[in-house]
Amino acid sequence: MKSEINFDQVGQAGCLRSQAATQAATPAEILSSIRHEIARQGWDHKATGRIIFELLIHLTLAVAGTAVFVTATSWWARACGMIVMVAGSMGVGTNTHTSSHYGSSDKRRVNEWLTWFGYPFFLGLSATFWWHQHVTVHHPAPNVIGVDDDADLWPWFAMTQTEVERSTGWRRWYYENLQWIVFPLALAVNAFNFIKTGWVHVIRMLRDRNRRKQAHWIDLGALILHLVVYLGVPIYFFSPRDVIGFYMLRTVMLGYGMFAMQAPGHFPAEAARISSDQKKADFVLMQTANSVNFDSGWIGRLFSSGLGYQIEHHLFPNLSHIHYRKLSPLVKQMCRENGLPYHSFGWDQVVWKCWMVFRSPRPVVSNAETLRQTD
């Protein structure tokens, strides 16, 4: 059994009591102290067995839900089957998210093969695009305008006051009065956009001799195999209209599921939007101020695979997601002692906040230091 957390000992992550009280801890010192406690508690252990077991649960639900949808005759049974299928599929996606950060296994190749299975093969989403857009670009600079594409939906939607103010005429009227109504409808094409962007990325990489790698070929193969399994094979047993219709409906529903899982971490107003000239600001401040946690209960935690602990994940992205809940009190204390934001809401509340940001776009922060909390 692991020892209890000694907060008097690890509190040095916040105020470094061994130093002068007036001397602020550097980001490196804060993270180093918490990493020491992570190692002491064994939270750096990759929970491979637990993660694969959870993956099998999600896969079982996805397959069972699909079977019910295909075989049922009543609309309510088919609706239940679709809900179960989408829930299982989103569970596969969030579980794969851990693998994409090399948090599922100590073996790099195991993480990569789990990622290729979950994203391109099972969901039809490019793994190499995800590694580039999410791991390489988004994580170091979440919600940094002009850097993080996840924070940029313009010109379709304005998420910041700056985007609204630089617009004129009918477009500004749309941003100020209509976009928040249109947004829920637009989510129907959310997953289609992810799929399209991923294919464009893979093809672009493969056409460039200087940039293409073996990973891009594996990614392409998995994407093609996805189409064979989801569209090619079923056409031998069902009509093309039914197969394509099911695939389209599945993709629409996954778009809403992706929003419910991914958006709460950075869309709410409490997650700051920062100007591009601040991208090299205090790393710890950037991760805590630009991210939001959400509590979804034990069932939600199973399907979200740690995404509810977005702050902890952004500070320590390579941990197995099952450890974030145990790490959370330590990170929360660190934030309190260092004047760092730490926002957490219920899942229903945070999804609502994600929507309302389109009704009241937020200002862009030009000085990250103003985000520090003061007593």
N, C-alpha and C positions, 0 to 999 in steps of 0.2 A: 504494500500500500504506500502511495506517495505521501510525503509529509505535508502538513498544512502550510498554507502560504503565510509566511512571516511578513506582514505588511510593514512592521517597523524596520525590517531589514531591507525589503525591496522598495520601500518608500523613497529611497535614494534616487529612484528613477525620476521622481518629480523634483525634489528639492536638494538632492545630494547633500544630506545633512553633515557629511564629513567635511564639506567645504564651507566656506563662509556663507552665511545665510543670504547675503546680498548677491552672491554670484550665481547667475542663471546657468542651468544645465544646458549643455549643447544637445542638438538632436542626436548626435552620435552617442553621447553619454546616456541619454534617456533610453535609446533602443538597446544599447549594450547591456544596461542593467536589467531590462526586461528579458532580453535573450538569455541572460544568466539564469533567471528564475524559470524560464521556459525549459531550459536544459535540466535544471535541478528537479523540476516536476515531471520530466519525461514527456513533455508536450511536443517535443520535436520528433518523437517517434512516429513513423508513418504507419497509420492504422490500415494497412492494406486489406486485411481480411474483413474488417468491419465495412470498409468502403465498397468492396466488391459485393459483399452480402447485401448492402443497401441498393447497389446497382441492379442486382438480380431481382429484388423486390420491385423496383421501378419497371424493369423489363417485363416482369410477369404481369403487372397491372396494365401496361401498355398493350401487350399481346391479348390479354383477357378482354380488355375494353374493346379492342378491335374486333375480336371474335363475336362479342355480344352485338356490336353495331352491325356486323355483316349478316348475322343469322337471325336476329330478332325481327319480329313483324310489327310490333306496336311502336309508335313514335316515342313513347316515354322510356321504353327499354333501350331503344337506340340512342336516345339522348343521354341516358345514364351511362351507356357504353362509351359514348364519345367523351363524356366528362372523365371517366376513369382512364381512358386512353390518353387524353391530354395531360392529366395529372401524372400518369406514369412517364409519359414522354418528357415532361418538364423535369421530373425527378432525374431522368437519365441526363438531361442537359446540365442541371446544376451539379450532379455528381461528376460529370465529365469536366466541368469547370475546375474542380479540384485537381483532376489529372492534368489539365492544361497548364496548371501552375506547378506541376511536379510535386504535388502534395499527396498523391495516392500511394506511392512506392518509393523506396530508396533507389530503385533501378530506373534510370532515365528512360530506357526503352519501353519499360512497362507503362509508364505514364503516357508516353507518346502513342503507343498502340491503343491504350484505353481512350485517348483523345480522338484518334482516327476512327475508332469504332463508334463512339458516342456522337461526335459532331458530323463528319461527312457521311458516314454510312447510315447511322440510325436517323439523324435529323436532317441530313442533306445540307449541312452548313460547312463551309470550308474551314478546316482546322488551321491551315497556314495563314489564312486571313485573320482568324481569331487570334492566333499567336501574335501577329503583327499589330492589329488594331487594338486589341484588348490588353495583352500582356506588355508589349513593347511601348505602345503609345499612350494608352489610357492610364495605366497604373502609376507611372511616375508623375503624371500631371492631370489628375481627375478634375473635370470642370474648369480647366484652363482654356479660355476662349481662344480660338485660333490654333490650338494644339490638339485638344481632345475632341474628336469628331462626335463622340457620344453626347456632348453638350451643344452640338450645332445641328439644329433642324431647319435652319433658314435655307431657302425662302419660304418653305411650306408653313413653318411655324416660328414664332418669335418667343424665345424663352427669357430674353433679357430686355430691360428698358432701352438699352442702346439700340437693339435691333428694331424696336418699335419707333424710336425717335428718328432714326435715319430713313424711315420709310415715309412715303407721301401718298396722297390720293386714296384710291380704293384699297390699296394694299394695307395702308395704315389703319383704315376703317376695319378691314378684315381682322387684323391683329388685335385691335382694341375691343371688338364687339363679337366676332364670330368664331375665331379660331378654337376657342375652348369648347365650342359645340361640335365643330368639325373633327376635333382630335380623336374622340372615341371611335368615330366611324373610320378614320384613317388607319387605326390600329389593325384593321382587317388586312391591310397589305404589309404589315410590319415584317412578318416572317418572309414574305415574298421578296422584300427588299434585301433582307439578310442573305437569302439564297442567291439572288442576282448579283449582289456585290461580291460575294464569295467566289462565284464562277468567274466574274471579270478579273478578280485578283489572281486566281490560279492561272488562267489563260495568259494574262499579261506576264506573269513570272516565267511561265514555260516558254514564251516567245523570246525572252531575253536570255541569251546564252550566259551572260555575266552574272545573272541573278538567280537563275533556276537551280534548284537543288533536288536531291532525291525525295525530300519531303513533299515537294510540289507534285511529283509523279504519283506518290502514294496517295496524296490528297485527291488528285484527279481520279485515280482508280477507285477510291472509296466513294466518291461522288457519283461516278458512273454505275457502280454496283448498287448504290442506293436507288437509282432510277430503275435499274433492272428488277430489283426486288419489289419495289413499291408500285411500279407501273408495268414493266415488261411481263413478269410472271403472272400477276393477277389477270391480265387481259385474256389469258388462256382459259380462265375459269369464269370470268364475269364480262359483261359488256364493256367496251371502251368508255361509254358514257358514265357508267357506274364507277369504274376504276378512277377515271379522271375527276369525277365529281367528289368521290371520297377523298382523294388526295388534296383537292382544292379546299374542301371543308376542313380537313385536318390541318392544313397550313394556315388557314384563317384563324382557327382556334389556337394554334400554337403561337400566333402573333400576339394574341391577348395574354396568353400565359407567359410569354417572354417579357411582356411589359410588367405584369404583376410581380415577376421575380426580379427583374433587372433594374427597372426604373426607380424603385424605392431607395436605392442606395445613393442616388445622386440627383434626382429630379426635384425633390421637395425644396421649398424656399429656404429651409434651414441649411441646405447644402450650398455653400457659397459658390458663385461664379466669379472667377478671377481673371484679370486681364493678362494677356500673353507676356507682358514684360515682368510679371511676377512668377513665371514658371520655375525660377531657381530660388524661390523664397524658402524659408525654413521647411524642410521636408516633413517633419512630424506635424507641424501646423497645417500644412497643405492637406495631408491625408485626413486629419481629424475635422478640419473646418469644412472640407468639401464632400464629406461623406455622412451618411445617416444610417443608424441601425433601426431594425424593426423586430418586434417580438411576435412570433406566429404560433406559439405553443409547440408542444412536442410533435404533433402531426406536421405542422408547418415546417418545423426544423428538419424533419425527415425529407420533405420534398424540396426544401430550399438549400439543403446541403451547405449550411454556413453562411449563405448570402445575407441572412439577417444580422450578422455581425460584420458589417461592411467596414467599420473603422478598424477592428482587429485584423480583418483580412488585408486591408490596404497597408497596414503597418508590417504584417508578417504573412505575406501571400503564399509562402511555400509550406505552411503548416497543413496537416490534415484537418479538414473542416470540423471534425468532431471535438477538437480541442478549443475552439474559439469560445464556447460558452464558459469553459473553466477559466480562460484567459481574461474574459471580459471584466470582472471586478478589478483586476490589476490595472488594466488599461484605463478604466474609468477613473481610478484613483490617480493614476499618472496625469491624466488630463486635468483633473481638479487641482492638483498641486502645482501644475505648470501653467494654469490659466488657458488651457486648450479647450475648444468646444467639444462636447460629447452629447449628441442628440440621439434619442431613442424614442420610438413611438410604437403603438400597436400597428399590426399589418393593415387593417382596414383604414385606420387613420392616415397612414403614410401613403397608401394608394390614392386616397382622396386628395392629399396634398400634392401628389404628382400631377393630378388633373388640374387642380386649382392654380398651379404655376402658369398655366396657359391663359388663365383669366386675369392674373395679376403678375406679369413678368417681373423678374427681380433685377435690381441694379447690378452692374459689374463692379467688383471691388478692385480698386486701383492700387491699394496698399494692403498686402496680406496681414501686416502686423495689427491692423485695426480689428482683426477678427479674434484677437486674444480676449479671453474673459477676465474681467477685473472684479475684485471684491466690492 
